[in-house]
Amino acid sequence: MLISLLSSLSLIAPAVAGGGPWVVGDNQTSLYVGTESQRLESLAQSSGSYADDVIDVGGISTFGAKGILSYGLTPRIELEGSVPMYSVRALRDDAEVCDLLASNACDDNRGVGVITLRGKALMVDEVYGPPLSVALGPELRLGELTADTREQLTNIGEGTTDLGAFLALGRTGILGSAGAWSSSGEFGWRHRFPNTNYDGGLSVPGNEFYANIEALFGGSLRWAVGPAITAYARPDGVDVEELLSNPDYTQDKDRLSALRTYAFQAGAKALVRSSGRITFSTSFYRTLYAVNNPSDVTTITVGLTVQDLFKMGPDIMSY
């Protein structure tokens, strides 16, 4: 029983494509297909989420679908591509901020979002003794398809090409007699090739940093639940109040990507597995604090991951 459990521990972490430092394996594939629903009503200014100058945006609702395909190039190197589709609409296009920004700021939008290509190399593998698995990788994001509507509050991207790099850490372990746990974190940086420059040499948009951390716990290998947090920062830019008060900024097509922004979200994830290759996953996030960013974002995702996509025949694992 112990040997079977140890050999299956790796399943608890990479069950959702792209998660943690783990890779899918040599010549193996993983496909994630999921949906995302998001809603927000308020925009924090430079004083943050809990100040009394938060702006009511009348409500913006987003529904999206995403596919993520991962392929194991070698036992320790994985390639990944993701393509999202979004529909974004303002619930009240007569909100004051819509008039302040003009330029059809609250029009409905539908289309392909930012396409992402990533590589991941597992540098340190806990299976062979180290206390953590460690992976490094590059990232390329292609946002040109979102450029035409980037000035809108309902945009689906900022119309840029981005280059980045990330570090992923993770560990798995046995929980009780039949369960398992995993924890992982990803920390990344993106260089945003600017669309323009503002006075003083400010690149628009500026470079970004992010972190995603989660932990999952399951009484068996069939399911796991746990907390998750995510943080995002773009340190260079202008504040919302400066944007709204300066016509040079307000009327500029890249006004929203000119904002310096910070956001912190927390929530939970849950996974339920079939007898081997299919995993159902869902997550819930809520913004806890934001600066120059939506202050009350609620995000819910639901998806399925198929491991070893092109393998024929029934699932082969047993629990």
Summary of the structure (lengths in Angstrom):
residues: 319
radius of gyration: 20.9
end to end distance: 9.3
largest distance: 68.3
contacts: 1103
relative contact order: 0.18
helix: 12%
strand: 54%
